[in-house]
Amino acid sequence: MTVRDTPTPRGAVVVGVDGSPSSELAIDWGADEAARRKRPLHLVHVFVQDYPTMTVGVLPALDDLRGMAQAVINDAVARANRLGPDLSVTAAVHTGSAAKFLIDASTRADTVVVGTAGRRGVARALLGSTAGQVAAHSQCPVVVVRQAPPRAVSTERRVIVGVDGAGTCHDAVGYAFAQASSRGATLTVVHGWWLEYAGDVFAVPYTGGEHEELEMSQRALVSEVIAGWGEKYPDVEVRQQIVRAEPVELLTKDSAGADLLVVGSRGRGGFSGLLLGSVSRHVLQLADCPVAVVRTRESE
């Protein structure tokens, strides 16, 4: 079977595939997303000449590379069709940079989905990886799916969203509400605030009264950020977790078993580290569930 290359359908769930186990998880996630939200599914495979299956020191012929790439995309399409027989599945094979083609596809896509090998693989070279580059520069939400540790059996569906005061989370909150609604999941709105800095010898301890005032202001901030979304999605049960704690630790400590963890990105600048910001970058490294990075378009 030869899959015919097609352009990215508008509004599609686009999945980057490479034949790896993490890629299969990305296909599974993308197929479920497309079926649940009635979106087309578009699979993209990009190969380069130093293909991972080649013999050391021997460059395979281009026709051989195309044959291997075709096998990868054929298997991916077959897997998607098994998962969702009623899905509209298209595919494309390209040569060059996977990140570039996925970022290009994001201008027409509803969501881009990529897989990573696991916590260590992302932590070592996130900014240079396909996942990191796509998450930083995509024009639509990007979901990064990794091989997570086995989770306890639970019937509870959970979506987690991080809220900050820097204006990077408005679109992320809306996306999280929509995801929770479509999944029949609870939504946990997480906000961690932290004022003291380790090693600051000039830091002045805050009194109990000052902490109380600060906590009230943080709760007001969260209420302002989520205002209106509850009315739009009345079926979503919302839980708030507003804690004086380091935000990354707070977001990731209960991520195991969650359906999705959602964070915002700045959507401006030239370097992926600056675009993602410290919290989003570290959440991608440490979370034990799929992570959605949602660009805040208002900052453009």
N, C-alpha and C positions, 0 to 999 in steps of 0.2 A: 504494500500500500504506500502510495506517495501522497502526502498532504500538500495541497496547493497553497502557496503563499498568498495571504490576503492582507490588505491594509487593516489597521486597527479600527474596529467598529466604534462609532461614537457611543460613549456611555458604557463601554465594556469593562469588565474586570480583567485586567491584564496580568498574566503570571509569567515570570521569568523562569525558564526550566533549563536544567543542565544534566539530567539523568541521575543526580545524586539523591540519597535518602531525604535530605532536607528539601530538595526540589519537589519530591513526591508529596511531602507535607504541605508545601505551598500550593500544589495543584489541588489537594484535598480541600484546603481552606478556601481557595479561590472558587472551586466548583460549588461548595456549599454557599458561599456568598452570592454567587451569580444566580443559583437556583432560588435561594430565599428571597432575593430582591428582584428577581426576574430581569436579570441583565445578561447580555451575551458574554461568553467567556473567550478570551483571546490568549493563546499560548505563544510565547516568543522564546526561541533558542538562538543564541549568538555564539559563533565559534571563531577561533583564531587558529593560526597555523601551528602553534605549539600545543596542539590538542593533547589533553591529559593521557590519552590512551596510546600515544605514539611511542615507538621504540627510542630509547635514549640515543641521541646523536643522529637520528635518521628522521628527516622531514618527510611525512607522507605526501603523496600527490594530492592536489586540490580535489580531484574527483573522489579520492578515498575519504578526505575530510568531509566533503559534502554527503557522502554516503553515511558516515557515522553520525553527522548532524541530523540527517533525515531519519535515521533510526531512533534518535533521541526524541525528536518531535512526534514521530509516529506513536511511540510508546506513551508519550504524554497525552496525546489526543485520545488514544484508546483508554487510558486510565480515566480521563475526564468523562468520556462517554459512558463508561461503566458506572461512575459515580452519579451521573445525572443524564439518564437516557433522553430526557426532554430538553436538555440544554442546547443552545445554539453555540457550537464550538468552532472557532477558526484558529489558524496558526500561521506563523511565519518563521523563516530561518534567515539569519543575516550573518555577515562576516564583519568582525571589527570589535568594538567596545560594547559589552552588554549594557553597561550603565548608560551609555549614550543612546542606544536604541530604546531602552526602557523609559528614559527621561523624555525622549521624543514622543513615545507612545502616550505618555502621561498628559499631553496636551489635548488628547481626544478621550482619554479613559475616565471612568468613574473612580477606579481604584487600581493601584499597582501592587502586586504581591510578589515578594521575593523570599527565598529561604536562606538560612545560614546554618553552618555546621554545628553551632552550639556556642556556649558561653565563651570558651577559650578563643575560638576562631574569630569571634567578633571583637573581643577585647584586645587582641594583639594588633589588629590592623583595620579597625572599623572605618576610619576616614578614607583609607585607600581601597576599601572593598566595594563591590557592586552595591551591597545593601546600604552602606553609608552614603555613597554618592547619590544613589537614587532617592533615599530619604531626605537628603539635603536639598536636592534640586528639582524634585518632582513638582508638577503643576497640580497634582491631585493627591488625595491621601495615599500613603504608602503603608502597607502592612508587612512587617518583617516576622516571618515564622521560623522558629528554630526547634531543634530536637530538644525538648524539655524533659526533665526527670519525670518518672511515672507519678501520676497524681492519684490521690485517694478518690475512690468512687463517690461522686456527689451528684445529686439531682439539681442542685442550685446553679442557676445560670448567673454569671456575674460579669459586669463590665466596670472597669475602673478608669477614671479620668483625673488627670492632674490639673490643678488650678493654681495660677500664680497671679501676681499683681503687675506683671510687665506687659500686658496686652497681647500675649502670644497664645492665649488659650480660648478665645471666643469661638472660633470655628471648630476647635477640638471639642468643646463642650457640646455644641450642636451635633457634631458627628457622633459623639458618645451617646447622647440621648436617642438618636436615630437607630444606632446599633442595638442599644438595650431594648428599644421598642420592638424591633424586628426579630429579636431573639427571645423575647419574653423574659428578659434578664433584669435583675436589680442593677441600679447604677450607684456606685460609690464615688462620691466627689471628694477627692483628697487634696488637702492643702497643708503643706508643712512650712512653718515659719521658724526662723532661727536668727537670733540677733548676736549672740556671743560668738566670738571666734577664738578657737584654740590657739594659744600662743600669743594672744594679745595682752601684753603685760599691763597695758593702760586701761583695759576694760573695767568699767565700773559695774558691779553687780546690780541687777534690777530688783526693785522691791516687789513684794507681793502685790501691792496696789497697782504698780506700773504694769506688771504682767497681766493683771486682770483687764486693765484698759486696752492693752495690746491685743489680748485674745478677743475682746469684743470687737475691735477694729478689724481683725482678721475674719471674724464671722460675718461682719457687714460686707467685707470685700467679696467673700464667697457668695453671699446672698445676691449681691449686685451682678456677679458674673453669670449666675444660673437663672436670674430673673427672666421670666417669659418662657423658658424652655419647658417648665413643668406644665404650663397651660397648653403648650403645643403637643406635648406627649403625656397626657394625663394617665396613661396606662403604666408609666414607668415609676416604680418605687425607688425613691431617692434616699440614700443614706449619706450623711456628711461625716467626714473624718478630718477635723481641723485640730492639728496637734503641733505643739512646739517641738519640732523634730527636723532632722535633716531631710529634705524633700525626696531625694533618690531612695534612701533607705525606707522611708515611709511608703513610697509608691511600689517598691519591689518586694517588700517583706511578705505580703499576702498575695503576690501575683500567681503563685502556683495554683493551678486549677481554675484560674479565671478564663473566661472566653476571650477577653481582649483588654489590653491596657492602652489608653489613648493619651498622647501628649501632643503639645503644639510645637510648631517651629516658627522662626521669625519670618522666613520667606523673603529675606533680603541679604545682600552681601555677596562676597565672592568665594569664600572658603567654606567647605562643608562643616567644619567645626564651629565656625561663627554662625552659620545658618541654623544648625541644630540647637546650639546652646548646650551648656554643661549638663543640665538635668536630662534633656532628651537623649543626649549622647550616652550618658551613663545608664539610663533606663534601657536603652537598646542593648547595652552590654550585659546587664544583670537580671533583667526580668525573666521569669520562668513561664511566660505565656506569650502568645502573639502580641506584638506592639504595633499600634497604628500611629504614624507621625502625620499630623494634619497641619498643613501650611495655613498661616493666617494671611489671607489675601488683602485684608484691610491695610496691612503695613506697606503694600507696594505703592 
